[in-house]
Amino acid sequence: MPEDPEKFDTATAGWREWQEAPWGRLRFTVAEANLTRHLGDQDGGRPLRILDLAGGDGGDAMRLAARGHHVTIVDYAPAMLAAAEARAAAGGLAERVTCVQADVAALPVDLATGRFDVVLCHNLLAYVDDTAATLARAVAPLRPGGLISVMAINRHSAPLNITVRRMDPAAALAALDDDRLRSAMFDAELTLHTAEEVIPVLQDLGCQDVRHYGIRNFCDYITDDARKYDQAYYDDLERLELATTARHPYPHTARLFQLTARKHTD
């Protein structure tokens, strides 16, 4: 990963605040709901071994550990992992959460060949130069029939987001052919992707039964952010997001896309 891990360490507090904001809560709630659609099919409901690549401070991992699963978080930012360990301890989940400091591009052998039931590759692709190689590293630790979940910023959402929130059609026009975005929180240049580009890569890696979900199909296009903090309004918005996460055409313009797929059993 090309970015300096200190950038992620210094942004740990801000990242936690973002997760607790309405748009952050929706990101994790909807992702968990989409995963839950598939985790119940795994081996009769037994606790699963889950590998969370670039899992940061454990936003996804804590939810899955609370469901009884065993989650290994891999990240190369020490402060993020320390925050994840603190969250696990505070939630009584320390026995179900393991933190490993490592670069996803150089996973320890026991993880790279770990035959995990589930691998999460959430918001990692934006920070890497080689999408196919990164996805290959994410698929490799899965057991045959295991589930991979990939999440990334949806490039299709950028022009719409610019038009609605900034009311700048000229900038939106330029964004149609731009796959870059600057992250103020992590001071990093991000690469944007589309589900249509990533799905064939997963299939070439031996994944099947690919499902396409949208996360924050509507939230980011509601410009009154303050209203989202009203609990009744947020509850209505969450119900809408959950109802449309798999309902096309909405995932195509969602701020984030999530793909789930099974590793081929042969």
N, C-alpha and C positions, 0 to 999 in steps of 0.2 A: 504494500500500500504506500503510495507516494507521499501522503500527508504526514507532517510531524505529529507524533502522538501527544506532544505538549499542548497542541491546539485543542485537542479533545479534553485533556485534563483540565485546562483552565476554563472550559465551558461547561463543566459538570453541573454546577449549580444552576446555570441558565437552562440547561437541558432538562433538569428535573422540574423546573418551573414550567417549561413548555409542556411537559407530559401532563401536568396537572391542570393546564388550561383546557377549555372545551375541545379545541381541535386536537390536542394531544390525547385527551381521554377517548375521543372518537377513534383516533388511529389505533390505539391498543384494544379498545373494546371490539371493534369490528374485525380486526385481525384475529383476535381470540375466538370470536364467533365462527369465523370461516375455518379456522383450524379445528374447532370442535366438531364441525360437520364430518370431519374425516377421522379424527382420533378415536372415535367410538368404534370404528371398524377394525381397529388394530388389536388383534390377539385377545379378544374377549374382555377388554377393559382392564387388563393388567397395567401396572405402572410402566411407562415407556421411558426409554433412554433417548434424550433429546440433546442435540448439539446446536447451540446458538452461536453462529459465527458473527463476529463483530457485535456482540450482544450488549456492549456498553454497560450501563448500570443496572441492567436486568429488567427493563420494562416489560418485555415479553416473558422472560424466564420466570419472574415471580408469579405471574398468573398461571403458568403451566405447572410450576411446582406446587402451588396451592391446590391444584387438582390432583395431586398425588404423584406427579411424574418426577423423574430425576433429570435435572438439566445441567449441562456443562456449558458455561459461558466462556467463549474465547474472545479476547480483545487485547489490543496491544497498548492501551492507555491505562496506566496503573491507577490513576484516580478514579476512573470509571469502574474498574474492578473492585476497588476498595468500597465505592458507593454500593455496588451490587452485593458485596459481602455484608455490609451494614444493613441493607434492606432485607436480606435473607435472615439475618440474625433477629432483626426487629420483628419480622413476621413469623418467627418460629419455623423457618424453612431451611436453616443452615445445613441440615443433614441431606437435603434434596438438591442443593445447589453447589456446584463446584466451579471455581473460577480459575482460568488458565490464561496467563499472559503470553500471548504469541501472535505472530503475524499469520493471517489466514493463508498467505502465500507460502508459509513454511510451517505447517501444522506438525506437532509432535506425532511420531509414528503411531502411538497408541490411539490417537484421535483420528488420524488420516485413514486408519484401517479398522476403525472401531465398531463397524456394523451397527450403527445407530438406527433406531426406529424412525426418528424424525430429525431432519436438519433444517434449521431456519437460516435463511440468507436474506435478512431484512435490512434494507437501506444500506447495503454494502456496495452494490454495483456502481453507485454514483461516484465512489471514491477510487475505483480501480481503472486501469488502462485497458485490460484485456478481459472483456465480459465472458467469452467462451472459456478461457482458462480458469477464471474464478468460479464459474458454474461447475466446471469439471471437478474442481477441488471440493465443491459443496456436495456434489452427487457421490463422490467416491466413498465417503464414510458411511453411506446408507447401506443397510442390509437389503437384499432383494425384496421388493414389495414395500420398502420403506417410503415415507412421505417426505418430499421436499416442499418448502414454502419459500417463495421468492417475492420480495417486495421492493419496489423502486418508484421514484418520482416519475410520473407519467408525462412524457414530452407533449402529448396532445393537449394537456391541460394548460400549458404555459401561455399560448396566445389568448385563450379564453380568460385565464386568470388576470392577465395584463389588461385586457379590454374591460372587464367588469370592475376590477379593483382600482386600476389606475386611469381608466377611461382614455387610453392612449392607443388608438388604432394603428398608428405608424409603428410603434414599438411592437404591437401584436403581430403586424405583418412581418417584421424582421424576425420575430420569434418562431415563425412557421418553419424556418430552415436553420434554426439555432439549437444545438443540443447541449448548450452550456448554461449554467446558472451559478451565481455566486451565493454561497451560504454565509450570511453575516454572523450567525451564531458560532460556527466552527472555522470561520475565516478560510474557506476552502472553495475551490472551483469544482462544481459538481457536473457530472455527465448525466444527461437525461436519456431515458430509454422509453420504448413502447412495448406493450405486451406482444404485439405482432412480431417484433424483432426477437424477443427472448424465447417465445414458445418454440420456434424451430430449433434453437440451440439446445433446449432441454430435450426435445425429441431426438436430436442427433446424439445426445448423451445416453440414450436408452430409457428416457422417461416416457410414460404413457398416462392416459386419462388426465390430461391437463385441464384444469379449471381456472377460469379467469374471473377475478373479483375486482370490484372498485372500492376504494376506501376514501371517504370524504367526497362522495358524489355531488353533494350540495353545499356542504359547510363553507368551503372556501369561496363560493360565489355569493354568499350572503355578506354584504359589506358591513352590516351593523354587528361588529364583533362584541360590543358591550352587551348586547341583548342575549348573546349565547351563554352568558354567566347566570342568567335567570334560570332557575332549576326547572320550572315547568316548560319553558321554551326549549331548554337543552333536552329534556326528556322526549319532547315531540321530535326534535331533530334527530336524536339517536334512533328512535323508532323508524324514522324515514330512512336513515342511512342503512340500518340493518335490513329493512325491507327491500332495498334496491342494490345491495352489494353484489348480488349475482343476477340482477335483472337488467338485461341488455335493453337499450344501448348505453345505459348510464355508466358502466365501468370504463367505457372508452374515453370519457372526458373527466373521470375522477382525478383528484389530485395525485393519488397513488394507485398503482395497480398491484394486486397480489395474485400470484400464480401458485397453485398447488399441483403436484404431479407425483406419480408412483414410479419408483425405480423398477425397471423390468425384472421379472423373476427368472428369466432364463440365464 
